[in-house]
């Protein structure tokens, strides 16, 4: 039992070392992206910034070209797509991820084997290597889980940005722009505030320019960001084109329904909060209150029996 506790302690210590380092590197990347995306508004950009923005949304952009390349050869569950969902558009992101995953597994293997042989000299080398390989495999899987967690965090941030995207889109359509021109205009704004979301919108614009139907481009956009609101918008555009209804009215109706759905989800979470709080309250407060009530009574009973006991 003691050996198991020591092994578990070593395993947890390795995890506590590896994952904070990965989280720190991820946070540094997010901070660098936010600092790089803090120029002035679109109207105040100079010619150099305008040219740089045109390069970002052009087909020669290596990040967007990388996305189009992997759509031809990879399925939607491939590592490259998972990296794009997590916000890593760089063409070398897959190779970097594979290297990091291999290095983490190797470091965990070496450290675990070293500590096991040091703490338990009686363990045979073969058994120590087998245990180290198992722990290294677990760390290999946990790195994948960490990538999926980054994708979930990015998905949450996209869901928060989607109402702003809808509002800007409606404003541009009301101003007389077509839906394609409105997406292009909104995309330029998001490239200045949120580079990843703006890149996804730039992919929509490029797909439409290449001749793909807008509903298909929006469907691919929903698959990339994995947000239900985007998927519903793609379906809504498809129905609107088939029925011939007004795009402006469709967007306004969907925006109102989306905000109503967000309020309903918020109310559901608020209503479920008392039920969720019941278990921690019963687990932590009830024993404490029980002790507060019973202990004084128990002390009084013990004193009474001491006084009644024959001397």
C-alpha positions as CSV (number, residue, x, y, z in Angstrom):
1,X,0.0,0.0,0.0
2,X,2.8,2.4,0.8
3,X,4.5,1.6,-2.5
4,X,1.3,2.4,-4.4
5,X,1.0,5.7,-2.5
6,X,4.5,6.7,-3.4
7,X,4.0,5.8,-7.0
8,X,0.8,7.8,-7.1
9,X,2.6,10.8,-5.5
10,X,5.4,10.6,-8.1
11,X,2.9,10.5,-10.9
12,X,0.9,13.4,-9.6
13,X,4.1,15.4,-9.1
14,X,5.1,14.9,-12.7
15,X,1.7,16.0,-13.9
16,X,1.9,19.1,-11.7
17,X,5.2,19.9,-13.3
18,X,4.3,19.3,-17.0
19,X,0.8,20.8,-17.2
20,X,1.5,24.2,-15.5
21,X,4.4,24.6,-18.0
22,X,2.1,23.9,-20.9
23,X,-0.6,26.2,-19.5
24,X,2.0,28.9,-19.0
25,X,3.2,28.6,-22.6
26,X,-0.4,28.7,-23.8
27,X,-1.2,31.8,-21.8
28,X,1.9,33.5,-23.1
29,X,0.7,32.8,-26.7
30,X,-2.7,34.2,-25.9
31,X,-1.2,37.4,-24.4
32,X,1.1,37.8,-27.4
33,X,-1.9,37.5,-29.8
34,X,-3.9,40.0,-27.8
35,X,-1.0,42.5,-27.8
36,X,-0.5,42.0,-31.5
37,X,-4.1,42.6,-32.2
38,X,-4.4,46.1,-30.5
39,X,-4.0,48.5,-33.4
40,X,-6.4,51.4,-33.9
41,X,-9.8,51.1,-35.6
42,X,-10.2,50.2,-39.2
43,X,-10.8,53.8,-40.2
44,X,-7.6,55.1,-38.6
45,X,-5.3,52.5,-40.2
46,X,-2.5,53.8,-42.4
47,X,-1.6,52.4,-45.8
48,X,0.9,50.0,-44.4
49,X,-1.7,48.5,-42.0
50,X,-4.2,48.3,-44.8
51,X,-1.8,46.4,-47.0
52,X,-1.0,44.0,-44.1
53,X,-4.7,43.4,-43.6
54,X,-5.1,42.6,-47.3
55,X,-2.3,40.1,-47.0
56,X,-4.0,38.4,-44.1
57,X,-7.3,37.9,-46.0
58,X,-5.6,37.0,-49.3
59,X,-5.3,33.5,-50.7
60,X,-1.6,33.7,-50.3
61,X,-1.9,33.7,-46.5
62,X,0.0,30.6,-45.4
63,X,-2.4,30.0,-42.5
64,X,-5.5,30.0,-44.7
65,X,-3.7,28.1,-47.5
66,X,-2.7,25.4,-44.9
67,X,-6.4,25.1,-44.0
68,X,-7.4,24.5,-47.6
69,X,-4.6,22.0,-48.0
70,X,-5.7,19.9,-45.0
71,X,-9.3,19.9,-46.1
72,X,-8.3,18.0,-49.2
73,X,-6.3,15.3,-47.4
74,X,-7.5,15.1,-43.8
75,X,-10.8,14.2,-42.1
76,X,-12.4,16.4,-39.5
77,X,-11.1,14.3,-36.6
78,X,-7.4,14.7,-37.7
79,X,-4.9,16.4,-35.5
80,X,-4.6,19.3,-37.9
81,X,-8.3,20.1,-37.6
82,X,-8.2,19.8,-33.8
83,X,-5.3,22.2,-33.8
84,X,-7.3,24.7,-36.0
85,X,-10.2,24.4,-33.6
86,X,-7.8,25.2,-30.7
87,X,-6.6,28.3,-32.6
88,X,-3.3,27.0,-34.1
89,X,-3.4,27.9,-37.8
90,X,0.4,27.6,-38.4
91,X,1.4,25.0,-41.0
92,X,4.0,23.7,-38.6
93,X,1.6,23.3,-35.7
94,X,1.0,19.6,-36.2
95,X,4.8,18.9,-36.3
96,X,5.3,21.0,-33.2
97,X,2.4,19.3,-31.4
98,X,3.8,15.8,-32.2
99,X,7.3,16.9,-30.9
100,X,5.9,18.3,-27.7
101,X,3.8,15.2,-27.1
102,X,6.7,12.9,-27.7
103,X,9.0,15.0,-25.5
104,X,6.4,15.0,-22.6
105,X,6.0,11.3,-22.9
106,X,9.8,10.7,-22.9
107,X,10.4,13.1,-20.0
108,X,7.6,11.4,-17.9
109,X,9.1,7.9,-18.8
110,X,12.6,8.9,-17.8
111,X,11.6,10.6,-14.5
112,X,9.2,7.9,-13.5
113,X,11.8,5.2,-14.2
114,X,14.4,7.1,-12.3
115,X,12.3,7.7,-9.2
116,X,10.9,4.2,-9.1
117,X,14.4,2.6,-9.2
118,X,15.6,5.1,-6.6
119,X,12.7,4.6,-4.2
120,X,12.3,0.9,-4.7
121,X,15.6,-0.8,-5.3
122,X,14.0,-4.2,-4.9
123,X,11.8,-3.7,-8.1
124,X,13.2,-5.5,-11.1
125,X,14.3,-3.2,-14.1
126,X,11.8,-4.9,-16.4
127,X,8.9,-4.2,-14.1
128,X,10.1,-0.6,-13.6
129,X,10.3,-0.1,-17.4
130,X,6.8,-1.5,-17.9
131,X,5.3,0.8,-15.2
132,X,7.2,3.8,-16.7
133,X,5.8,2.9,-20.2
134,X,2.3,2.8,-18.8
135,X,2.6,6.2,-17.1
136,X,4.3,7.6,-20.2
137,X,1.3,6.4,-22.3
138,X,-1.1,8.1,-19.9
139,X,0.8,11.3,-20.2
140,X,0.7,10.9,-24.0
141,X,-3.1,10.7,-23.8
142,X,-3.4,13.6,-21.4
143,X,-1.6,15.9,-23.8
144,X,-4.3,15.1,-26.4
145,X,-6.9,15.8,-23.7
146,X,-5.2,19.1,-23.0
147,X,-5.4,20.0,-26.8
148,X,-9.2,19.2,-26.7
149,X,-9.5,21.4,-23.6
150,X,-7.9,24.3,-25.5
151,X,-10.4,23.6,-28.3
152,X,-13.3,23.8,-25.8
153,X,-12.0,27.1,-24.4
154,X,-11.7,28.5,-27.9
155,X,-15.2,27.3,-28.6
156,X,-16.5,29.1,-25.5
157,X,-14.8,32.4,-26.6
158,X,-16.3,32.0,-30.1
159,X,-19.7,31.5,-28.6
160,X,-19.3,34.7,-26.7
161,X,-18.3,36.6,-29.8
162,X,-21.1,35.3,-32.0
163,X,-23.8,37.8,-30.8
164,X,-21.4,40.7,-31.7
165,X,-20.8,39.1,-35.1
166,X,-24.6,38.9,-35.7
167,X,-25.1,42.5,-34.6
168,X,-22.3,43.8,-36.9
169,X,-23.6,41.7,-39.8
170,X,-27.2,43.1,-39.4
171,X,-25.8,46.6,-39.3
172,X,-23.9,46.1,-42.5
173,X,-26.8,44.5,-44.3
174,X,-29.1,47.3,-43.2
175,X,-26.6,49.8,-44.6
176,X,-27.2,48.3,-48.0
177,X,-24.3,45.8,-48.3
178,X,-24.8,42.3,-49.7
179,X,-24.4,39.4,-47.3
180,X,-21.0,38.5,-48.8
181,X,-19.8,42.1,-48.6
182,X,-21.1,42.4,-45.0
183,X,-19.2,39.3,-44.0
184,X,-16.0,40.7,-45.6
185,X,-16.5,44.0,-43.7
186,X,-17.2,42.3,-40.4
187,X,-14.2,40.1,-41.0
188,X,-11.9,43.1,-41.2
189,X,-13.1,44.4,-37.9
190,X,-12.6,41.0,-36.2
191,X,-9.1,40.7,-37.6
192,X,-8.2,43.8,-35.5
193,X,-9.8,42.5,-32.3
194,X,-9.8,38.7,-32.4
195,X,-7.4,37.3,-35.0
196,X,-8.5,33.7,-34.8
197,X,-12.2,34.5,-35.3
198,X,-11.4,36.9,-38.0
199,X,-9.3,34.2,-39.8
200,X,-12.3,31.9,-39.8
201,X,-14.4,34.7,-41.3
202,X,-11.7,35.3,-43.9
203,X,-11.9,31.6,-44.9
204,X,-15.7,32.1,-45.5
205,X,-15.0,35.1,-47.7
206,X,-12.3,33.2,-49.7
207,X,-14.5,30.2,-50.2
208,X,-17.4,32.4,-51.5
209,X,-15.0,34.1,-53.9
210,X,-13.8,30.7,-55.2
211,X,-17.4,29.9,-56.1
212,X,-18.6,27.9,-53.2
213,X,-22.2,28.5,-52.0
214,X,-22.6,30.7,-49.0
215,X,-24.6,28.1,-47.1
216,X,-21.7,25.6,-47.7
217,X,-19.1,28.1,-46.5
218,X,-21.1,28.8,-43.4
219,X,-21.5,25.1,-42.8
220,X,-17.7,24.7,-43.0
221,X,-17.4,27.6,-40.7
222,X,-19.7,25.9,-38.1
223,X,-17.6,22.7,-38.3
224,X,-14.4,24.7,-37.7
225,X,-15.5,26.6,-34.6
226,X,-18.0,23.9,-33.5
227,X,-20.6,26.3,-32.2
228,X,-24.3,25.4,-32.4
229,X,-25.3,29.0,-33.2
230,X,-23.1,29.0,-36.3
231,X,-24.5,25.7,-37.4
232,X,-28.1,27.0,-36.9
233,X,-27.1,30.1,-39.0
234,X,-25.9,27.9,-41.8
235,X,-29.2,25.9,-41.8
236,X,-31.1,29.2,-41.7
237,X,-29.4,30.6,-44.7
238,X,-30.0,27.4,-46.6
239,X,-33.7,27.5,-45.8
240,X,-33.8,31.2,-46.6
241,X,-32.3,30.6,-50.1
242,X,-34.7,27.8,-50.8
243,X,-37.8,29.8,-49.7
244,X,-36.6,33.1,-51.2
245,X,-37.2,35.0,-48.0
246,X,-35.5,38.3,-47.0
247,X,-31.9,37.9,-45.6
248,X,-32.3,40.9,-43.4
249,X,-35.5,39.7,-41.8
250,X,-34.0,36.3,-41.4
251,X,-30.9,37.7,-39.6
252,X,-33.0,39.8,-37.3
253,X,-35.3,36.9,-36.4
254,X,-32.4,34.6,-35.8
255,X,-30.6,37.2,-33.7
256,X,-33.6,37.7,-31.5
257,X,-34.2,34.0,-31.1
258,X,-30.5,33.5,-30.3
259,X,-30.6,36.1,-27.6
260,X,-33.8,34.6,-26.2
261,X,-32.2,31.1,-26.2
262,X,-29.2,32.5,-24.3
263,X,-31.5,34.0,-21.7
264,X,-33.3,30.7,-21.4
265,X,-30.0,28.8,-20.9
266,X,-29.0,31.4,-18.3
267,X,-32.3,31.0,-16.4
268,X,-31.9,27.2,-16.5
269,X,-28.5,27.4,-14.9
270,X,-29.8,29.9,-12.3
271,X,-32.7,27.6,-11.5
272,X,-30.5,24.5,-11.2
273,X,-28.1,26.3,-8.9
274,X,-30.1,25.6,-5.6
275,X,-30.2,21.8,-6.4
276,X,-26.4,21.8,-7.2
277,X,-25.7,23.7,-3.9
278,X,-27.7,21.2,-1.9
279,X,-25.1,18.4,-2.0
280,X,-22.1,20.5,-0.9
281,X,-24.2,22.2,1.8
282,X,-25.3,18.8,3.1
283,X,-21.7,17.5,2.9
284,X,-19.9,20.3,4.6
285,X,-22.5,22.3,6.7
286,X,-24.7,19.5,8.0
287,X,-21.9,17.6,9.9
288,X,-20.7,20.9,11.3
289,X,-24.2,21.9,12.5
290,X,-24.6,18.4,13.9
291,X,-21.4,18.7,15.9
292,X,-22.4,22.1,17.2
293,X,-25.8,20.8,18.4
294,X,-24.7,17.4,19.8
295,X,-21.4,18.2,21.4
296,X,-22.8,20.6,24.1
297,X,-25.6,18.1,24.9
298,X,-23.1,15.3,25.1
299,X,-20.9,17.2,27.4
300,X,-23.9,18.0,29.7
301,X,-24.9,14.3,29.7
302,X,-21.3,13.2,30.6
303,X,-21.2,15.7,33.4
304,X,-24.5,14.5,34.7
305,X,-23.4,10.9,34.8
306,X,-20.1,11.9,36.5
307,X,-22.1,13.6,39.2
308,X,-24.5,10.7,39.6
309,X,-21.7,8.1,39.8
310,X,-21.0,6.8,43.3
311,X,-17.9,8.2,44.9
